[in-house]
Amino acid sequence: MAPVLAQHRDDPRRTRSSHAPRRHLVLGGICGLLTGALPYLSSPPASQASPPASITILHTIKVGDNPGAVAVATRSRRAFVINQGSRLGSTRRSVTVSVLNADSGAILRTVDLGTISDPAQPTLAPAMAVNERTGRIFVLLNGRNTTHPTTSASSGGWISILDATTGALLHTTRVGETARAVTVDEQTGRVFVANAGSNSVSILDGATGLPLRTVPVSGSPSTLAVDTRLGLTYVGTLVGGISTLNATTGAVLTTTTPLAGPGHGTDPVSAGPGTVCGVAVDEQAGRVIVSLAVNRYYSRVSTLNAVTGAVEMTTAYLRAVADCPGQLVGVDAKRGHAIILTGAVRDCQSDCSSSAVVLATQSGRVVHSVPITGGNVVVVDTTRGRAFVTTGMVALPGIGVGANTVSVLDTDTGDVMGTGATGPGPQALAVDGRTGYVFVATTQEGTVRVLTVRPPAHVALGAEPRTAPATPACCGSLFFPQTHHNLGGPFLAFYRKYGGLDTFGYPRTEPFTETGHLVQYTDRFGLELVDGQVWTAPLGRLLTARRTFTRVATVPSTSTLLYFARTGHSLSGRFLAYWRNHAGAILLGAPIAEATTETNGDGTGRLYRVQWCENGRMEYHPELAHTRYEVELGLVGKQTLQQGGWLP
């Protein structure tokens, strides 16, 4: 059998280009992108609507009782889940934090935060914030902590500080009464806690968690957001106000009533200031988005100038969020859109419909609205241009029962990309910015589900786009006549640095925008440009998402065996040698399975010894023993495109 690469060199067939989601496939490679000389392809007609995205459950993890908050520390590759615990009698409960491996879903440890006595505030939701710079997790809870009695009063709030890598409990700090929100300003290293019961904001040191100062803020502070560029913190209150604080000194700079100002939309009821249910910042647009529940029936969204605090636009809606059921505002600054949940989903009698509204942050005007029954939390993945909305199991008179699902929205258009099941009672979720994995905590069964979203296979356009060779004046792109595609810019530099044709094979697409950032597929890899750096996409995990690989027992690593604790698998023999000699840590990632025997999708049905890694697959070809082709990388990039319907 000839080497796989040799087969490619001899293959005269021309392959169809992949088609990017919606209208973003770019012709002319990086050169066309930089020069703007070539146009974007238009969207398929409405009659050719794409099928929904595929939402796959990677892991279902049993954590503690009643999980109420989840957060992901991207740099340390950890996920944290607050388990509010089961009742110990009528007024006490035990609270823990589960520390998970963000890649494998394995529980690394469970941190005991103590027994909480909470007769006065039994229903306040817990909250978490992550400081990536200092490697700290801040866990906010309310009630008397009998394990740390000096740090909390009967109705007071307290912060537990955990190490973002080990999960170790470092410190517990007392904050104010009825603490409702916590956020981090990584630029100044400050942590802010909104204390509704004591009309104050606590400011903590971001490294130690020790209190720095307490700032009086009237109106019962309940929500927080930070603008790291301006060094400002925005505090929303239960009486409908927004106060702007200097993030370094804590000085109150402005106080605004969001309902005052120009507006549009229908508002048949004059109804006072209302309650601030959510605040988010678009730093690029210089805007603050504020969601308010005016009363049981009506809600508003106000857009504020981030510097002056002045209201620039107010939009009225005909559905309220009267009990502020969850995290209701998310911002995608790259696309200039905010996603706001509106609609009563709990205390309703007849019409209980609700919506996810897409708002242009620059103008404050609605660009799209999607009906979503029972929405209670929204989280935005800016990197990939997605918003995730959970919907709980809510009895809706005249409608039925809302499903326990998570819906994925395109933050550019507002369209629903797909919907997947979560399990009963989804009340918290977080997105891993590195992998795009979604962590959903379900309170009723005490689990966390880790989901991955695969974009839909889009309908092929009428013509097959082809690219001509790039000219020397155009940024040095390299044209491959074998597949009629270019490599250029950072993708070409990455290709050349890590082995070129032997490692990557031929390009199979032009660069195009997929899930919010520039990507390009080659035979063996998917390449992603994220914040100016090229990464290999987790195609190994995507292609094996429906398979289960049992973790192996921990073994000590040696010169001939390398064990990966975060995935529970090891490399040895020829595969380890190849991994070490071909930048495996950068290109392939960790193994997600032990070596196994299976077909490799080449159409022959022949069995090969293979090993799957996060971003690719290694294959042993005994007929090529003692040559540089005896271990080759599988064609996972090509196979991903084939499964998406983009290649035959």
MILOVO-652480 format. One record per residue (C-alpha): x, y, z; residue in one letter. Coordinates in steps of 0.05 Angstrom, whole numbers, plus 5000, padded with zeros to 4 digits. Layout:
REM residues N
{{X, Y, Z}, a};
...
REM end
This chain:
REM residues 648
{{5000, 5000, 5000}, m};
{{5027, 5069, 4981}, a};
{{5032, 5123, 5033}, p};
{{4969, 5163, 5043}, v};
{{5004, 5226, 5021}, l};
{{5028, 5192, 4958}, a};
{{4956, 5175, 4943}, q};
{{4939, 5248, 4949}, h};
{{4995, 5269, 4903}, r};
{{4970, 5221, 4849}, d};
{{4897, 5237, 4858}, d};
{{4875, 5281, 4799}, p};
{{4804, 5292, 4825}, r};
{{4781, 5362, 4841}, r};
{{4745, 5367, 4907}, t};
{{4687, 5412, 4922}, r};
{{4702, 5469, 4969}, s};
{{4669, 5469, 5036}, s};
{{4612, 5517, 5047}, h};
{{4614, 5562, 5108}, a};
{{4554, 5576, 5151}, p};
{{4509, 5630, 5123}, r};
{{4546, 5683, 5082}, r};
{{4617, 5681, 5109}, h};
{{4657, 5636, 5062}, l};
{{4714, 5679, 5036}, v};
{{4744, 5670, 4966}, l};
{{4817, 5683, 4953}, g};
{{4845, 5656, 5018}, g};
{{4877, 5702, 5068}, i};
{{4896, 5748, 5011}, c};
{{4824, 5759, 4992}, g};
{{4807, 5770, 5064}, l};
{{4862, 5823, 5073}, l};
{{4853, 5860, 5007}, t};
{{4777, 5855, 5002}, g};
{{4786, 5843, 4928}, a};
{{4739, 5784, 4925}, l};
{{4667, 5784, 4948}, p};
{{4631, 5743, 5001}, y};
{{4585, 5689, 4977}, l};
{{4512, 5705, 4987}, s};
{{4467, 5666, 5034}, s};
{{4427, 5607, 5008}, p};
{{4355, 5625, 4992}, p};
{{4305, 5619, 5048}, a};
{{4275, 5558, 5016}, s};
{{4341, 5522, 5026}, q};
{{4343, 5531, 5102}, a};
{{4399, 5493, 5135}, s};
{{4384, 5435, 5182}, p};
{{4394, 5447, 5256}, p};
{{4462, 5442, 5290}, a};
{{4479, 5378, 5324}, s};
{{4482, 5383, 5401}, i};
{{4518, 5323, 5431}, t};
{{4525, 5304, 5504}, i};
{{4598, 5288, 5516}, l};
{{4594, 5274, 5591}, h};
{{4540, 5268, 5645}, t};
{{4573, 5279, 5712}, i};
{{4541, 5265, 5779}, k};
{{4560, 5321, 5826}, v};
{{4528, 5341, 5892}, g};
{{4456, 5355, 5910}, d};
{{4422, 5416, 5880}, n};
{{4477, 5446, 5837}, p};
{{4463, 5520, 5830}, g};
{{4522, 5552, 5795}, a};
{{4577, 5532, 5747}, v};
{{4639, 5567, 5721}, a};
{{4699, 5549, 5677}, v};
{{4771, 5570, 5688}, a};
{{4798, 5567, 5617}, t};
{{4872, 5573, 5632}, r};
{{4874, 5519, 5686}, s};
{{4825, 5474, 5648}, r};
{{4778, 5467, 5707}, r};
{{4703, 5473, 5717}, a};
{{4672, 5489, 5784}, f};
{{4602, 5471, 5808}, v};
{{4569, 5497, 5871}, i};
{{4526, 5443, 5903}, n};
{{4476, 5476, 5950}, q};
{{4465, 5410, 5985}, g};
{{4406, 5374, 6015}, s};
{{4371, 5398, 6077}, r};
{{4399, 5377, 6145}, l};
{{4335, 5389, 6183}, g};
{{4290, 5450, 6169}, s};
{{4342, 5505, 6167}, t};
{{4411, 5476, 6151}, r};
{{4444, 5450, 6089}, r};
{{4513, 5426, 6070}, s};
{{4548, 5463, 6013}, v};
{{4605, 5435, 5970}, t};
{{4641, 5453, 5905}, v};
{{4657, 5399, 5854}, s};
{{4722, 5411, 5816}, v};
{{4721, 5380, 5746}, l};
{{4771, 5370, 5691}, n};
{{4743, 5415, 5637}, a};
{{4767, 5369, 5581}, d};
{{4750, 5300, 5607}, s};
{{4694, 5317, 5656}, g};
{{4728, 5277, 5711}, a};
{{4715, 5299, 5783}, i};
{{4782, 5318, 5812}, l};
{{4760, 5336, 5882}, r};
{{4701, 5359, 5924}, t};
{{4712, 5419, 5968}, v};
{{4671, 5424, 6032}, d};
{{4649, 5496, 6044}, l};
{{4612, 5481, 6109}, g};
{{4543, 5474, 6137}, t};
{{4498, 5534, 6125}, i};
{{4443, 5557, 6171}, s};
{{4396, 5598, 6128}, d};
{{4327, 5609, 6159}, p};
{{4325, 5681, 6135}, a};
{{4350, 5672, 6063}, q};
{{4338, 5601, 6040}, p};
{{4327, 5617, 5966}, t};
{{4383, 5663, 5945}, l};
{{4421, 5632, 5887}, a};
{{4496, 5621, 5894}, p};
{{4543, 5655, 5846}, a};
{{4615, 5648, 5822}, m};
{{4668, 5691, 5788}, a};
{{4735, 5672, 5758}, v};
{{4799, 5712, 5759}, n};
{{4840, 5681, 5704}, e};
{{4900, 5725, 5718}, r};
{{4908, 5708, 5791}, t};
{{4882, 5637, 5785}, g};
{{4826, 5646, 5836}, r};
{{4753, 5625, 5840}, i};
{{4705, 5667, 5882}, f};
{{4644, 5630, 5909}, v};
{{4587, 5672, 5936}, l};
{{4537, 5643, 5986}, l};
{{4489, 5670, 6039}, n};
{{4470, 5647, 6109}, g};
{{4506, 5631, 6173}, r};
{{4566, 5586, 6159}, n};
{{4573, 5543, 6221}, t};
{{4640, 5518, 6195}, t};
{{4667, 5590, 6192}, h};
{{4623, 5625, 6244}, p};
{{4666, 5688, 6248}, t};
{{4656, 5703, 6174}, t};
{{4581, 5706, 6167}, s};
{{4519, 5729, 6203}, a};
{{4450, 5697, 6200}, s};
{{4430, 5732, 6135}, s};
{{4499, 5753, 6112}, g};
{{4538, 5737, 6050}, g};
{{4607, 5707, 6047}, w};
{{4660, 5691, 5995}, i};
{{4702, 5629, 5992}, s};
{{4766, 5635, 5951}, i};
{{4791, 5572, 5915}, l};
{{4854, 5558, 5876}, d};
{{4834, 5553, 5802}, a};
{{4881, 5494, 5789}, t};
{{4878, 5451, 5852}, t};
{{4810, 5473, 5878}, g};
{{4839, 5482, 5947}, a};
{{4800, 5527, 5995}, l};
{{4847, 5586, 6009}, l};
{{4805, 5636, 6048}, h};
{{4734, 5654, 6070}, t};
{{4714, 5728, 6074}, t};
{{4652, 5760, 6103}, r};
{{4616, 5809, 6057}, v};
{{4549, 5846, 6065}, g};
{{4478, 5825, 6080}, e};
{{4437, 5789, 6027}, t};
{{4495, 5786, 5976}, a};
{{4466, 5774, 5907}, r};
{{4523, 5780, 5855}, a};
{{4598, 5776, 5848}, v};
{{4643, 5797, 5790}, t};
{{4718, 5806, 5776}, v};
{{4756, 5863, 5743}, d};
{{4819, 5827, 5718}, e};
{{4850, 5893, 5697}, q};
{{4851, 5923, 5767}, t};
{{4851, 5857, 5805}, g};
{{4789, 5876, 5844}, r};
{{4729, 5832, 5863}, v};
{{4661, 5865, 5872}, f};
{{4602, 5838, 5912}, v};
{{4532, 5869, 5910}, a};
{{4500, 5868, 5979}, n};
{{4425, 5882, 5972}, a};
{{4410, 5876, 6046}, g};
{{4463, 5925, 6070}, s};
{{4459, 5974, 6011}, n};
{{4532, 5967, 5995}, s};
{{4585, 5939, 5948}, v};
{{4643, 5900, 5978}, s};
{{4710, 5907, 5942}, i};
{{4761, 5851, 5953}, l};
{{4833, 5839, 5933}, d};
{{4833, 5794, 5872}, g};
{{4893, 5752, 5894}, a};
{{4879, 5742, 5969}, t};
{{4804, 5755, 5973}, g};
{{4816, 5802, 6032}, l};
{{4767, 5861, 6038}, p};
{{4793, 5928, 6014}, l};
{{4733, 5973, 6025}, r};
{{4657, 5975, 6028}, t};
{{4622, 6027, 5984}, v};
{{4551, 6051, 6003}, p};
{{4503, 6043, 5944}, v};
{{4429, 6056, 5958}, s};
{{4371, 6019, 5927}, g};
{{4392, 5947, 5944}, s};
{{4449, 5929, 5895}, p};
{{4434, 5864, 5859}, s};
{{4472, 5859, 5794}, t};
{{4543, 5877, 5770}, l};
{{4583, 5887, 5706}, a};
{{4654, 5912, 5693}, v};
{{4684, 5953, 5636}, d};
{{4758, 5935, 5639}, t};
{{4777, 5987, 5586}, r};
{{4747, 6046, 5624}, l};
{{4761, 6018, 5693}, g};
{{4688, 6024, 5714}, l};
{{4639, 5979, 5751}, t};
{{4564, 5983, 5740}, y};
{{4517, 5966, 5797}, v};
{{4443, 5952, 5783}, g};
{{4394, 5958, 5840}, t};
{{4326, 5929, 5859}, l};
{{4294, 5998, 5853}, v};
{{4315, 6007, 5781}, g};
{{4379, 6048, 5787}, g};
{{4449, 6041, 5758}, i};
{{4509, 6068, 5796}, s};
{{4577, 6074, 5764}, t};
{{4638, 6061, 5808}, l};
{{4712, 6074, 5796}, n};
{{4738, 6002, 5795}, a};
{{4803, 6022, 5831}, t};
{{4780, 6070, 5885}, t};
{{4707, 6048, 5891}, g};
{{4683, 6120, 5886}, a};
{{4611, 6128, 5861}, v};
{{4616, 6170, 5798}, l};
{{4544, 6171, 5771}, t};
{{4475, 6145, 5788}, t};
{{4424, 6136, 5733}, t};
{{4350, 6116, 5730}, t};
{{4350, 6075, 5666}, p};
{{4277, 6088, 5649}, l};
{{4290, 6162, 5637}, a};
{{4309, 6178, 5565}, g};
{{4288, 6169, 5493}, p};
{{4254, 6104, 5474}, g};
{{4213, 6065, 5425}, h};
{{4164, 6008, 5428}, g};
{{4095, 6002, 5460}, t};
{{4086, 6017, 5534}, d};
{{4012, 6019, 5553}, p};
{{4026, 6024, 5628}, v};
{{4064, 6077, 5666}, s};
{{4097, 6035, 5719}, a};
{{4154, 6066, 5760}, g};
{{4227, 6048, 5758}, p};
{{4223, 5972, 5765}, g};
{{4278, 5923, 5782}, t};
{{4345, 5915, 5747}, v};
{{4349, 5842, 5727}, c};
{{4413, 5843, 5687}, g};
{{4471, 5887, 5667}, v};
{{4523, 5875, 5612}, a};
{{4576, 5917, 5578}, v};
{{4596, 5923, 5505}, d};
{{4666, 5952, 5513}, e};
{{4676, 5962, 5439}, q};
{{4612, 6000, 5429}, a};
{{4619, 6038, 5495}, g};
{{4549, 6017, 5517}, r};
{{4517, 5987, 5580}, v};
{{4456, 5943, 5569}, i};
{{4406, 5942, 5626}, v};
{{4346, 5894, 5631}, s};
{{4290, 5916, 5678}, l};
{{4227, 5883, 5703}, a};
{{4178, 5941, 5708}, v};
{{4121, 5901, 5739}, n};
{{4089, 5834, 5732}, r};
{{4070, 5846, 5659}, y};
{{4122, 5892, 5628}, y};
{{4197, 5897, 5620}, s};
{{4245, 5946, 5589}, r};
{{4316, 5946, 5562}, v};
{{4357, 6011, 5567}, s};
{{4422, 6026, 5532}, t};
{{4469, 6073, 5570}, l};
{{4531, 6110, 5550}, n};
{{4588, 6073, 5586}, a};
{{4625, 6137, 5604}, v};
{{4570, 6186, 5624}, t};
{{4517, 6137, 5646}, g};
{{4465, 6175, 5604}, a};
{{4408, 6135, 5576}, v};
{{4412, 6133, 5500}, e};
{{4354, 6087, 5483}, m};
{{4298, 6051, 5521}, t};
{{4257, 5995, 5491}, t};
{{4191, 5972, 5519}, a};
{{4168, 5900, 5516}, y};
{{4100, 5868, 5530}, l};
{{4128, 5810, 5572}, r};
{{4159, 5817, 5640}, a};
{{4214, 5782, 5678}, v};
{{4180, 5798, 5744}, a};
{{4220, 5751, 5788}, d};
{{4287, 5759, 5752}, c};
{{4292, 5683, 5745}, p};
{{4365, 5680, 5722}, g};
{{4422, 5711, 5683}, q};
{{4383, 5750, 5631}, l};
{{4432, 5791, 5591}, v};
{{4493, 5770, 5550}, g};
{{4535, 5812, 5502}, v};
{{4574, 5792, 5439}, d};
{{4619, 5853, 5431}, a};
{{4651, 5826, 5367}, k};
{{4584, 5829, 5332}, r};
{{4555, 5888, 5370}, g};
{{4495, 5850, 5395}, h};
{{4464, 5837, 5463}, a};
{{4419, 5777, 5477}, i};
{{4364, 5791, 5528}, i};
{{4313, 5743, 5556}, l};
{{4244, 5773, 5565}, t};
{{4180, 5740, 5588}, g};
{{4149, 5714, 5652}, a};
{{4160, 5640, 5660}, v};
{{4140, 5627, 5732}, r};
{{4085, 5671, 5761}, d};
{{4039, 5672, 5701}, c};
{{3965, 5655, 5693}, q};
{{3948, 5653, 5619}, s};
{{3997, 5677, 5565}, d};
{{4066, 5655, 5589}, c};
{{4105, 5664, 5524}, s};
{{4176, 5689, 5528}, s};
{{4230, 5710, 5479}, s};
{{4304, 5718, 5468}, a};
{{4314, 5788, 5439}, v};
{{4375, 5808, 5398}, v};
{{4392, 5881, 5409}, l};
{{4442, 5924, 5370}, a};
{{4485, 5953, 5426}, t};
{{4506, 6015, 5386}, q};
{{4435, 6038, 5370}, s};
{{4395, 6002, 5424}, g};
{{4346, 5976, 5373}, r};
{{4318, 5906, 5366}, v};
{{4343, 5868, 5306}, v};
{{4311, 5800, 5320}, h};
{{4266, 5765, 5369}, s};
{{4260, 5689, 5379}, v};
{{4204, 5656, 5419}, p};
{{4234, 5612, 5473}, i};
{{4186, 5582, 5523}, t};
{{4211, 5582, 5594}, g};
{{4279, 5615, 5583}, g};
{{4316, 5630, 5648}, n};
{{4391, 5636, 5634}, v};
{{4432, 5663, 5575}, v};
{{4507, 5657, 5566}, v};
{{4546, 5682, 5505}, v};
{{4605, 5649, 5472}, d};
{{4636, 5710, 5437}, t};
{{4691, 5669, 5404}, t};
{{4642, 5627, 5365}, r};
{{4585, 5675, 5359}, g};
{{4535, 5634, 5399}, r};
{{4487, 5646, 5455}, a};
{{4460, 5590, 5499}, f};
{{4392, 5595, 5532}, v};
{{4366, 5544, 5582}, t};
{{4292, 5529, 5588}, t};
{{4266, 5496, 5651}, g};
{{4208, 5447, 5662}, m};
{{4154, 5499, 5673}, v};
{{4079, 5485, 5674}, a};
{{4048, 5536, 5626}, l};
{{3971, 5543, 5629}, p};
{{3942, 5535, 5560}, g};
{{4010, 5517, 5531}, i};
{{4032, 5454, 5567}, g};
{{4099, 5438, 5598}, v};
{{4163, 5473, 5577}, g};
{{4220, 5426, 5560}, a};
{{4286, 5419, 5597}, n};
{{4330, 5441, 5540}, t};
{{4386, 5487, 5518}, v};
{{4377, 5527, 5454}, s};
{{4436, 5553, 5413}, v};
{{4427, 5621, 5379}, l};
{{4470, 5653, 5326}, d};
{{4488, 5720, 5358}, t};
{{4496, 5752, 5289}, d};
{{4427, 5737, 5262}, t};
{{4389, 5713, 5324}, g};
{{4368, 5649, 5290}, d};
{{4362, 5586, 5332}, v};
{{4417, 5539, 5308}, m};
{{4391, 5479, 5348}, g};
{{4361, 5454, 5413}, t};
{{4384, 5397, 5457}, g};
{{4360, 5362, 5521}, a};
{{4394, 5379, 5587}, t};
{{4359, 5337, 5640}, g};
{{4310, 5363, 5692}, p};
{{4319, 5432, 5722}, g};
{{4374, 5467, 5682}, p};
{{4389, 5529, 5725}, q};
{{4461, 5546, 5710}, a};
{{4509, 5541, 5652}, l};
{{4578, 5563, 5630}, a};
{{4618, 5560, 5565}, v};
{{4691, 5538, 5558}, d};
{{4721, 5592, 5514}, g};
{{4777, 5546, 5491}, r};
{{4737, 5485, 5468}, t};
{{4666, 5514, 5462}, g};
{{4640, 5460, 5509}, y};
{{4577, 5479, 5547}, v};
{{4569, 5459, 5620}, f};
{{4497, 5455, 5643}, v};
{{4479, 5442, 5716}, a};
{{4412, 5408, 5729}, t};
{{4386, 5419, 5799}, t};
{{4334, 5364, 5802}, q};
{{4381, 5306, 5787}, e};
{{4447, 5334, 5814}, g};
{{4486, 5328, 5749}, t};
{{4527, 5370, 5701}, v};
{{4521, 5354, 5627}, r};
{{4578, 5374, 5581}, v};
{{4552, 5390, 5511}, l};
{{4587, 5403, 5446}, t};
{{4555, 5438, 5387}, v};
{{4570, 5419, 5316}, r};
{{4548, 5469, 5263}, p};
{{4497, 5443, 5213}, p};
{{4515, 5416, 5146}, a};
{{4495, 5472, 5099}, h};
{{4461, 5464, 5032}, v};
{{4511, 5465, 4975}, a};
{{4511, 5528, 4933}, l};
{{4495, 5523, 4859}, g};
{{4567, 5535, 4836}, a};
{{4631, 5506, 4864}, e};
{{4676, 5564, 4884}, p};
{{4747, 5557, 4857}, r};
{{4808, 5600, 4872}, t};
{{4864, 5622, 4826}, a};
{{4937, 5620, 4848}, p};
{{4955, 5680, 4891}, a};
{{5003, 5730, 4860}, t};
{{5070, 5745, 4895}, p};
{{5044, 5815, 4912}, a};
{{4987, 5785, 4951}, c};
{{5015, 5767, 5020}, c};
{{5052, 5704, 4998}, g};
{{4995, 5655, 4993}, s};
{{5011, 5585, 4969}, l};
{{4964, 5552, 4919}, f};
{{4954, 5476, 4916}, f};
{{4930, 5454, 4847}, p};
{{4915, 5384, 4875}, q};
{{4855, 5411, 4913}, t};
{{4850, 5481, 4882}, h};
{{4857, 5516, 4949}, h};
{{4905, 5566, 4980}, n};
{{4942, 5572, 5046}, l};
{{4963, 5641, 5068}, g};
{{4977, 5687, 5126}, g};
{{4980, 5655, 5196}, p};
{{4952, 5589, 5172}, f};
{{5009, 5581, 5122}, l};
{{5061, 5601, 5175}, a};
{{5032, 5548, 5222}, f};
{{5031, 5497, 5166}, y};
{{5105, 5509, 5149}, r};
{{5127, 5511, 5222}, k};
{{5098, 5443, 5240}, y};
{{5115, 5397, 5182}, g};
{{5078, 5421, 5121}, g};
{{5049, 5370, 5073}, l};
{{5071, 5309, 5113}, d};
{{5035, 5334, 5175}, t};
{{4974, 5370, 5148}, f};
{{4962, 5343, 5078}, g};
{{4929, 5390, 5028}, y};
{{4882, 5448, 5045}, p};
{{4810, 5427, 5034}, r};
{{4776, 5495, 5041}, t};
{{4791, 5568, 5037}, e};
{{4793, 5607, 5102}, p};
{{4722, 5622, 5124}, f};
{{4685, 5647, 5185}, t};
{{4655, 5590, 5225}, e};
{{4625, 5599, 5294}, t};
{{4654, 5668, 5301}, g};
{{4726, 5662, 5280}, h};
{{4769, 5646, 5219}, l};
{{4780, 5572, 5205}, v};
{{4810, 5529, 5150}, q};
{{4807, 5454, 5140}, y};
{{4865, 5411, 5115}, t};
{{4865, 5336, 5103}, d};
{{4888, 5321, 5174}, r};
{{4868, 5382, 5217}, f};
{{4820, 5438, 5227}, g};
{{4857, 5503, 5239}, l};
{{4826, 5560, 5280}, e};
{{4851, 5632, 5287}, l};
{{4832, 5655, 5357}, v};
{{4857, 5722, 5383}, d};
{{4913, 5722, 5332}, g};
{{4938, 5652, 5348}, q};
{{4928, 5589, 5307}, v};
{{4901, 5527, 5343}, w};
{{4882, 5458, 5319}, t};
{{4808, 5444, 5327}, a};
{{4784, 5386, 5371}, p};
{{4763, 5343, 5311}, l};
{{4783, 5279, 5348}, g};
{{4731, 5293, 5401}, r};
{{4679, 5314, 5350}, l};
{{4687, 5251, 5308}, l};
{{4683, 5206, 5369}, t};
{{4629, 5245, 5407}, a};
{{4581, 5186, 5405}, r};
{{4633, 5136, 5428}, r};
{{4653, 5120, 5499}, t};
{{4725, 5107, 5518}, f};
{{4735, 5079, 5588}, t};
{{4789, 5115, 5628}, r};
{{4847, 5072, 5649}, v};
{{4876, 5068, 5719}, a};
{{4929, 5119, 5736}, t};
{{4999, 5094, 5722}, v};
{{5066, 5130, 5732}, p};
{{5096, 5159, 5669}, s};
{{5163, 5131, 5645}, t};
{{5209, 5141, 5586}, s};
{{5166, 5092, 5546}, t};
{{5096, 5110, 5572}, l};
{{5064, 5178, 5583}, l};
{{4999, 5181, 5624}, y};
{{4951, 5240, 5618}, f};
{{4912, 5250, 5682}, a};
{{4863, 5300, 5652}, r};
{{4837, 5250, 5600}, t};
{{4853, 5185, 5636}, g};
{{4892, 5154, 5577}, h};
{{4964, 5141, 5558}, s};
{{5012, 5139, 5500}, l};
{{5067, 5088, 5489}, s};
{{5108, 5053, 5435}, g};
{{5106, 5080, 5365}, r};
{{5049, 5128, 5378}, f};
{{5087, 5160, 5436}, l};
{{5149, 5166, 5393}, a};
{{5110, 5199, 5337}, y};
{{5073, 5245, 5386}, w};
{{5139, 5268, 5417}, r};
{{5174, 5278, 5350}, n};
{{5118, 5315, 5315}, h};
{{5095, 5369, 5365}, a};
{{5040, 5325, 5391}, g};
{{5024, 5370, 5450}, a};
{{5010, 5428, 5403}, i};
{{4978, 5392, 5344}, l};
{{4944, 5330, 5372}, l};
{{4931, 5346, 5445}, g};
{{4922, 5291, 5496}, a};
{{4899, 5220, 5479}, p};
{{4824, 5209, 5490}, i};
{{4828, 5133, 5482}, a};
{{4878, 5076, 5486}, e};
{{4905, 5047, 5421}, a};
{{4852, 5005, 5386}, t};
{{4841, 4968, 5321}, t};
{{4790, 4996, 5272}, e};
{{4780, 5020, 5202}, t};
{{4805, 5089, 5184}, n};
{{4751, 5109, 5135}, g};
{{4794, 5101, 5072}, d};
{{4741, 5059, 5039}, g};
{{4780, 4994, 5038}, t};
{{4751, 4965, 5101}, g};
{{4820, 4947, 5124}, r};
{{4835, 4947, 5199}, l};
{{4891, 4990, 5227}, y};
{{4920, 5002, 5295}, r};
{{4899, 5073, 5313}, v};
{{4897, 5120, 5373}, q};
{{4850, 5179, 5379}, w};
{{4873, 5245, 5409}, c};
{{4834, 5309, 5423}, e};
{{4851, 5340, 5356}, n};
{{4868, 5282, 5311}, g};
{{4883, 5208, 5301}, r};
{{4948, 5169, 5294}, m};
{{4950, 5106, 5250}, e};
{{5002, 5051, 5246}, y};
{{5015, 5022, 5176}, h};
{{5055, 4958, 5184}, p};
{{5065, 4952, 5109}, e};
{{5106, 5016, 5114}, l};
{{5147, 4994, 5174}, a};
{{5216, 5025, 5180}, h};
{{5197, 5084, 5136}, t};
{{5175, 5153, 5158}, r};
{{5104, 5135, 5138}, y};
{{5095, 5076, 5186}, e};
{{5056, 5122, 5233}, v};
{{5013, 5173, 5197}, e};
{{4958, 5221, 5218}, l};
{{4887, 5203, 5199}, g};
{{4848, 5245, 5150}, l};
{{4802, 5274, 5204}, v};
{{4797, 5342, 5171}, g};
{{4772, 5311, 5106}, k};
{{4726, 5263, 5144}, q};
{{4695, 5321, 5183}, t};
{{4679, 5357, 5118}, l};
{{4650, 5293, 5089}, q};
{{4605, 5282, 5149}, q};
{{4582, 5354, 5142}, g};
{{4564, 5343, 5069}, g};
{{4617, 5391, 5044}, w};
{{4660, 5338, 5009}, l};
{{4637, 5275, 4972}, p};
REM end
